[in-house]
Amino acid sequence: MLVISYDIADNKLRNRFSKMLTKSGAIRLQYSVYEFNNTKRLISNLEIQIEKEFMPSFSGGDSVMIFDCNNDNVIKYGNAIHRDKDVVFL
């Protein structure tokens, strides 16, 4: 699991970045924090996309941090505990 946090000043660039994360399958945890659970290939594609499409547009104050977390070491509270449970519709 990856946790992706960003601080991007430009509204247009920030919105594009957020939409890219959502389209890639990331789940918004907070305003600028996303959880990304996917295959190594898709994670690699995401990193390449950030480097090629977004890094050239970042200003000196912009930042993106990607944390690689082991699901066994993550503790969730509140609404977050329901995100990993299966839902069955009948």
C-alpha positions in Angstrom: 0.0 0.0 0.0 1.2 3.5 -0.8 0.2 6.7 1.0 0.5 9.7 -1.3 0.5 13.2 0.1 0.9 16.3 -1.9 1.1 20.1 -1.5 0.7 21.8 -4.8 0.1 25.6 -5.0 -1.3 25.9 -8.5 -5.0 25.1 -8.5 -5.1 23.8 -12.0 -2.1 21.5 -11.5 -3.4 20.4 -8.1 -6.8 19.4 -9.6 -5.1 17.6 -12.5 -2.9 15.7 -10.0 -5.9 14.8 -7.8 -7.9 13.5 -10.8 -5.0 11.5 -12.1 -4.7 9.8 -8.7 -8.4 9.0 -8.6 -8.4 7.6 -12.2 -5.4 5.5 -11.2 -7.4 3.8 -8.4 -6.3 5.8 -5.4 -8.7 6.4 -2.6 -8.9 9.9 -1.1 -8.3 9.7 2.7 -8.1 13.5 3.3 -8.0 16.5 1.1 -4.4 15.9 -0.2 -3.8 12.4 1.1 -4.5 9.3 -0.9 -4.2 5.5 -0.4 -3.1 3.4 -3.4 -3.4 -0.4 -3.3 -2.3 -1.9 -6.6 0.2 -4.1 -8.4 3.8 -3.2 -8.6 3.4 -2.5 -12.3 0.7 0.0 -11.7 2.6 1.6 -8.9 5.6 1.9 -11.2 3.4 3.5 -13.9 2.1 6.0 -11.4 5.6 7.0 -10.4 6.6 7.4 -14.0 3.5 9.5 -14.8 4.3 11.8 -11.8 7.9 12.2 -12.9 7.1 12.9 -16.6 3.8 14.8 -16.5 3.9 16.7 -13.2 7.5 17.2 -12.0 8.4 19.6 -14.8 5.4 21.8 -13.8 6.1 21.9 -10.0 7.2 25.2 -8.5 9.8 25.4 -5.8 7.2 25.1 -3.0 5.4 22.1 -4.4 5.9 18.6 -2.9 4.7 15.1 -3.4 5.6 12.4 -0.9 5.0 8.7 -1.4 5.1 6.4 1.6 5.4 2.6 1.0 3.5 1.0 3.9 3.1 -2.6 4.8 -0.6 -3.3 5.4 0.3 -5.4 8.4 1.8 -2.3 10.1 -1.1 0.1 9.4 -3.6 0.8 12.2 -6.9 2.4 11.2 -9.5 4.1 13.3 -12.9 5.6 12.6 -14.3 5.4 9.1 -11.0 4.1 7.7 -11.6 0.7 9.3 -14.5 0.0 7.0 -12.6 0.6 3.8 -10.9 -2.8 3.8 -14.1 -4.8 4.5 -15.9 -6.6 1.8 -19.4 -5.5 1.0 -22.0 -8.0 -0.3 -25.1 -6.8 -2.2 -28.0 -9.2 -2.5 
